């Protein structure tokens, strides 16, 4: 399976999960609008099952629209419940706080709104990269010592107004990836890494006078993320809970390492950054207790070569 096929498979699976999603957000008893998930001020991972509901004033709900940071994301017509499988990366959201608004209109034209803030965690989109105060450029990503998916290591820089061209190279244990001919003030490419070894990246820029600028970063770390690229699909697979299925306050985590590249020494399950279960092999099965609301579930594993395998998902708990 190639990388595009793997992406398509993930999309198909996501669609299947969306079709079978167990939503439990009921319309309010009085005219109004509510957002059930994400819960207020919750952290979410790469995806979130957004759930809301509305009640009209003696007339049915005709339309609901989801906005994130003032941008319309999804519209649903002629329903009083709203469910949408939201992938923040597709809207270029970066890690940090964001504002969500869900609006509804009934048949008489009355409008109802509910809003919440959420914190995006674990996204590979790098933060905004500010311009340098003088000629040259700012290299914002990758960052030494930070972990990135081995299939998508972002290289991001912003140049001064006189920067006219870019090139880059990355090196990991004998493998070199490079590119040139990039133009504009903002530079963004993705390169690849190997979880067994650190990656180094060099970015070059040229200004309108022909002057060259260079910045490098070393010690960039990567993990197996389950994407099919250099090695096909080593990573962590979460069988339960399924994507976009609301969970009770006690739910099962069933996960395993797919195609490990060496013997797996340990696995850990984290809920909102706290360890809630451990294992000494390539599988883990545990019962987790969580409060109602949205939570970030992370599963990590380490093999005998100290390579990291990692995945995350958001879990909505009733």
C-alpha positions in Angstrom: 0.0 0.0 0.0 1.5 3.4 -1.0 1.1 6.6 1.0 -1.8 7.9 -1.0 -3.6 4.6 -0.7 -3.0 4.7 3.1 -4.5 8.2 3.3 -7.5 7.0 1.3 -7.9 4.1 3.6 -7.9 6.4 6.6 -10.5 8.6 4.9 -12.7 5.6 4.2 -12.4 4.4 7.8 -13.1 7.8 9.1 -16.3 7.9 7.0 -17.4 4.5 8.3 -16.9 5.6 11.8 -18.8 8.8 11.1 -21.7 6.8 9.8 -21.9 4.7 12.9 -21.0 7.3 15.4 -22.9 7.1 18.7 -24.0 10.7 19.3 -25.9 11.5 22.5 -26.5 15.2 22.2 -30.2 15.9 22.7 -32.0 19.2 21.8 -32.7 21.5 24.7 -36.2 21.5 26.3 -36.6 25.3 25.5 -35.7 27.2 22.4 -32.0 27.5 22.2 -28.7 26.0 21.0 -26.1 23.9 22.8 -22.7 22.3 22.1 -22.2 18.9 23.8 -18.8 18.2 22.4 -16.1 19.4 22.5 -16.7 20.1 26.2 -15.9 23.6 27.4 -12.1 24.4 27.4 -11.3 20.8 26.4 -8.1 19.6 24.7 -8.6 17.7 21.5 -6.2 15.8 19.3 -6.1 15.4 15.5 -9.9 14.9 15.3 -13.1 15.6 17.2 -16.7 14.5 16.9 -18.4 17.8 17.2 -21.9 17.3 18.6 -24.6 19.9 19.1 -28.4 20.3 19.2 -31.0 23.1 18.9 -34.7 23.7 19.5 -36.7 26.3 17.6 -39.4 28.6 18.9 -42.6 26.8 17.7 -40.9 26.0 14.3 -38.4 23.4 13.2 -34.7 24.0 12.9 -33.9 24.7 9.2 -30.1 25.1 9.3 -27.1 24.8 11.5 -23.6 26.1 10.7 -20.3 25.3 12.5 -17.7 28.1 12.7 -14.1 27.8 14.0 -12.1 31.0 14.5 -14.8 32.8 12.5 -14.5 30.5 9.5 -17.5 28.4 8.4 -16.6 24.7 8.5 -19.8 22.7 8.0 -23.5 23.3 7.3 -26.4 20.9 8.1 -30.0 21.5 6.9 -33.3 20.5 8.4 -32.0 18.7 11.5 -32.2 19.6 15.2 -29.0 17.7 16.0 -25.5 18.4 14.6 -22.7 15.8 14.3 -19.6 16.4 12.3 -16.2 14.6 12.3 -13.9 17.6 12.5 -10.2 17.3 11.4 -8.5 20.6 12.5 -5.4 20.0 10.3 -7.5 20.3 7.2 -8.2 23.9 8.2 -4.5 24.6 8.9 -5.1 25.1 12.6 -2.0 25.2 14.8 -1.7 23.9 18.3 -3.2 26.3 20.9 -6.6 27.8 21.8 -9.4 28.2 19.2 -13.0 29.5 19.3 -15.9 27.3 18.1 -19.4 28.7 17.5 -22.5 26.6 16.4 -25.4 28.7 15.0 -28.9 27.6 14.2 -31.9 29.1 12.4 -35.5 28.0 12.8 -38.3 28.3 10.3 -39.3 31.7 11.6 -35.8 33.1 11.2 -34.9 33.1 14.8 -31.2 32.5 15.4 -29.6 30.6 18.2 -25.9 30.4 19.1 -23.6 28.4 21.4 -19.9 28.7 21.7 -16.9 27.1 23.4 -13.1 27.3 23.4 -10.9 24.2 22.8 -7.2 23.6 22.9 -5.7 21.8 19.9 -2.9 19.4 21.0 -0.7 17.1 19.0 -1.2 18.7 15.6 1.8 18.6 13.2 1.0 22.1 11.8 3.7 24.3 13.3 2.9 27.6 15.0 2.8 30.9 13.1 6.4 31.9 12.1 7.1 35.6 12.5 9.3 37.7 10.2 12.9 38.5 11.3 13.6 42.1 12.3 16.5 42.3 9.9 17.3 40.8 6.5 17.4 37.0 6.6 14.8 34.5 7.9 13.4 32.9 11.0 13.5 29.1 11.1 10.5 28.0 13.2 10.4 24.2 12.6 11.5 21.6 13.2 12.8 22.1 16.7 15.7 20.3 18.2 14.6 17.6 20.7 10.9 17.7 19.6 9.2 14.6 18.2 7.4 14.6 14.8 5.7 11.9 12.8 8.4 10.1 10.7 6.3 10.6 7.6 5.7 14.4 8.1 8.5 16.5 9.6 7.6 20.1 8.9 10.3 22.6 7.7 8.9 26.1 8.1 10.6 29.5 7.8 9.6 33.1 7.2 11.9 35.5 5.4 12.4 39.2 5.3 10.7 41.1 2.4 13.8 40.9 0.2 14.1 37.1 0.3 13.5 35.7 -3.2 14.5 32.0 -3.1 14.8 29.0 -0.9 16.4 25.5 -0.7 16.7 22.9 1.9 18.2 19.5 2.8 17.6 17.0 5.5 19.8 14.1 6.6 19.0 11.0 8.6 21.5 8.1 8.9 22.7 8.1 5.4 19.5 9.3 3.7 19.4 12.8 2.3 16.3 14.6 1.1 16.6 18.0 -0.6 14.7 20.6 -2.7 15.3 23.9 -4.3 13.6 26.5 -6.5 11.1 27.7 -3.8 10.1 31.3 -3.9 8.2 33.8 -1.8 8.7 35.0 1.8 7.2 32.0 3.5 8.8 28.6 3.1 7.1 25.3 4.0 7.9 21.8 3.0 7.6 18.4 4.7 10.5 16.0 4.9 10.9 12.5 6.5 12.8 11.0 9.3 13.8 7.6 10.8 12.7 6.9 14.4 15.9 5.0 15.2 18.1 8.1 14.4 18.0 11.9 14.8 17.4 14.1 11.8 19.2 17.3 10.8 17.8 20.0 8.6 19.5 22.9 6.8 17.5 25.8 5.1 19.1 28.2 2.7 17.7 31.6 1.5 18.8 34.1 -1.0 17.8 37.8 -1.1 17.3 40.2 -4.0 21.0 41.2 -3.9 22.2 37.6 -4.1 23.2 37.4 -0.5 22.8 34.0 1.0 21.6 33.0 4.5 21.8 29.6 6.1 20.3 28.1 9.3 20.5 24.5 10.5 18.9 22.4 13.3 20.0 19.0 14.5 18.7 16.4 16.9 15.2 16.4 15.5 13.3 13.2 16.7 10.6 11.2 14.9 8.2 8.4 15.8 6.4 5.7 13.8 3.0 7.1 13.1 1.3 4.3 11.1 1.6 6.1 7.8 2.9 4.2 4.8 6.1 5.7 3.5 9.6 4.4 4.0 8.4 1.4 6.0 4.7 0.4 5.5 2.6 1.1 8.5 4.7 0.6 11.6 2.8 2.4 14.3 0.2 2.0 17.1 -3.3 0.8 16.2 -6.2 1.6 18.6 -9.0 -1.0 18.2 -11.0 0.4 21.0 -12.4 3.0 21.6 -13.3 3.6 17.9 -13.1 7.0 16.4 -16.2 9.2 16.8 -17.9 6.8 19.2 -19.0 8.4 22.5 -17.9 6.4 25.5 -19.3 5.8 29.0 -17.2 6.9 32.0 -15.6 3.5 32.1 -14.4 2.3 28.7 -11.9 -0.2 27.3 -8.6 0.7 25.6 -7.4 -2.0 23.3 -4.3 -1.2 21.3 -1.3 -2.9 19.7 1.8 -2.1 17.8 1.6 -2.8 14.0 4.7 -4.1 12.3 7.2 -3.4 15.1 10.8 -3.0 13.8 12.2 -4.5 16.9 10.9 -6.3 20.1 8.5 -4.0 22.0 9.7 -3.4 25.5 6.8 -1.3 26.8 3.5 0.5 26.1 1.7 3.3 27.9 -1.7 4.8 27.7 -2.2 8.4 28.6 -5.4 10.3 29.2 -5.0 14.1 29.0 -1.2 13.6 29.5 -1.4 11.3 32.6 -0.4 7.6 32.5 -3.5 5.4 33.1 -2.2 2.0 31.9 1.0 0.2 31.1 2.2 -3.0 29.4 5.5 -4.8 28.8 4.7 -6.1 25.3 3.3 -5.1 21.9 -0.4 -5.1 23.1 -2.3 -3.3 25.8 -5.8 -3.9 27.1 -7.2 -1.9 30.0 -10.3 -0.3 31.5 -10.1 3.5 31.8 -12.2 5.7 34.0 -12.8 9.3 32.9 -15.0 12.2 33.7 -17.7 13.4 31.3 -16.3 15.6 28.5 -13.7 15.5 25.7 -10.3 13.9 26.4 -7.1 13.3 24.5 -6.1 9.6 24.5 -2.5 8.9 23.6 -0.9 5.4 23.2 2.9 5.1 23.0 5.3 2.2 22.7 9.0 1.8 22.7 11.0 -1.0 21.1 14.4 -2.5 21.9 16.2 0.0 19.7 14.5 2.9 21.7 12.3 3.8 18.7 9.0 5.4 19.6 5.6 4.4 18.2 2.7 6.8 18.9 -0.9 7.7 18.1 -3.6 10.0 19.5 -7.3 10.5 19.3 -10.0 12.5 21.0 -12.6 10.6 23.1 -15.9 12.1 24.1 -17.2 10.6 27.4 -20.9 10.9 28.3 
